[in-house]
């Protein structure tokens, strides 16, 4: 899995012009799934997301997690994170998971966040979504898990 995590002051997602999810301070997570990803990857990255210390403490150091600041999580599936444009100008998505696998592992990531006490808001899998955010910092990180076979 490949996650692009942005620290935000607020974020929302709309489908067909209608807002379907929104958060205040927290994390916007764009999540891509590859064909080699496993349930372990989804669960592992959910834990990393929840524990990621990218919010400032009283001394201005990035030392607090989303839980520490009482933040929220908005998770949005995005297969284009596995786009490869090394050959030519049109990206290839051969490394992205098929929709059935991508949706199942994205949903497992969401369930794992819920189990950790973070009921995330989500986009709509497979839909054409419009995402708005107010990036805070800006702080943007990429987390990756490359198809671990361990449970």
QUILIN-V635764 format. One line per field, one symbol per residue. phi: phi as a letter, one per 20 degrees, with the letter a starting at -180 (. if undefined). psi: psi as a letter, one per 20 degrees, with the letter a starting at -180 (. if undefined). burial: # if it has 24 or more other C-alpha atoms within 12 Angstrom, else .. Layout:
BEGIN
phi=???
psi=???
burial=???
END
This chain:
BEGIN
phi=.cddddfceabbccclmdfdbbcegrcededdddfefcgggfffffffffefecdfefenefcdeffgdmedcddcfbfffdfcdfdnddfddfefffgffgffffffgffffgfencffecedgneeddddbdfdpfcccddccdmfdfd
psi=qppopppqhqqrpqpkjppiqqrcpcppoppqprijqrhggggghgggghipnjqqaijjqnjqrhghjkrrpoppqnhiikpokhoaioqpkhiqqqgggggghghhgghhgghjjnnqqraopiroqppqqnpofqopqpqqpmlqiq.
burial=#############.......###################################.........###.#.############............###...##############...#.######...#.###.........#####....
END
